Amino acid sequence: MTTSHRLALFASLAAFALGAGATAAAADGPPASRATVEYDQPLPNVPGKSLRVVRVEYPPGGSSAAHTHAKSAFIFARVLKGSVRSAVNDGPAKVYREGESFQERPGDRHSVSENASRTEPAVLLATFIVDTSDTVLTTPVDHAVH
């Protein structure tokens, strides 16, 4: 991965993690989540695709802004610690506990992404299969947008 791709990916994840923080700070809302790229490599047997793994840490009561992902992204998410409340598109919010997982398909809108606990931290590992050219993984959206 080139330096410019790494910078674009970092900026995308910063927008994901900090976008919620800016909104939360303005409204004295919940603390923001923090996203860190753990792995990022092109798939040698699938030209044009990459595997990217992102660790999302939610402080107690923490959340991420509603968001979409790169249009090519298929995501498999697994809760590593604690419990995460998640809703995709217009589906109901569901709590996933440690060891449980869910998926997001290309074009899905992640409308709820938050720690289900106000007292314990939570950690989610999101595994992306995405076009290598997609450097922006996450884009915050207005809650009113569907």
Buried (B, 14 or more C-beta within 10 A) or exposed (E): BEEEBEEBBBEBBBBBBBBBBEBBEEEEEBBBBBBEBEEBEEEEEEEEBBBBBBBBBBBBBBBBBBBBBBEBBBBBBBBBBBBBBBBBEEEEEBEBEEEEEBEBEBEBBBBBBBBBBEEBBBBBBBBBBBBBEBBBBBBBBEEEEE
